Amino acid sequence: MEPPVVPADRLDGWTLVAESTERPFEAGPVSVTAGTARYERETPPPRPFFFASRLRISPDAGPNPALTRLVESRAREGFRDRLADRDITRLERRDDRSLDVDDPDASRATLSVFHGRCAVDGDRVPVEALLAAWESGEYLLAGGAYPTGEGFETTRQAVLALVRGVRPPGAAEG
C-alpha cells in the first residue's frame, strides 16, 4: 500500500530510510493496513526521524467520531511501542491539542506530545516526540522524534511543517 505524500520541498535534510506496508491490527473480519514512509536526518544519535502513514480499514465504514477516537488511541499505543524499539523510554504524554493541516479537505489533526529519554552511549538524552492523527477521506498519521538539546526548536518546526503537509496519494496540493 502506497504511503501518503510528503511535500518534497519540505524534505531538505531528511533522507527516506524505509517504506513499508504492515497490518498492525486484525480481529475477525476487521483489519487495518498501514502504508508508511520513514525519514531520518543524518546527525549524531539519537537521529531525528519523521514518519507518515495512511491507514486502510476493512471493511470500510468511512471515518466517524467513534472510529476516530479508536484510531487515535491505537496510534498512540503503537507509537509508544515504536519509540521503545528506538530505545526511547520513560515516555510521558505531555499534551494533546488540535493542529491545522495544509490539506483543505482534511479534518484538524489531534497532536499528541510526548517526552522521554533515549539511551546513547550510556547516557540518557532527553527527547520530544510528536504524533498527529487526522482524516482526509482516510486516516493519516504523521510525526517523529528528536533530541531536545541545542537547536531542537528548529527541528520541532521542521517536523511540524512535514506533518502539516502530509496528504493522501493523489490529493492536489493547495
HELIX and SHEET records of a PDB file:
HELIX    1   1 ALA A    8  ARG A   10  5                                   3    
HELIX    2   2 PRO A   65  ASP A   85  1                                  21    
HELIX    3   3 PHE A  152  GLY A  165  1                                  14    
SHEET    1   A 7 TRP A  14  ALA A  27  0                                        
SHEET    2   A 7 VAL A  30  ARG A  41 -1                                        
SHEET    3   A 7 PHE A  49  SER A  58 -1                                        
SHEET    4   A 7 TYR A 139  PRO A 147 -1                                        
SHEET    5   A 7 ASP A 123  GLU A 135 -1                                        
SHEET    6   A 7 ALA A 109  VAL A 120 -1                                        
SHEET    7   A 7 ILE A  88  LEU A  99 -1                                        
END                                                                             
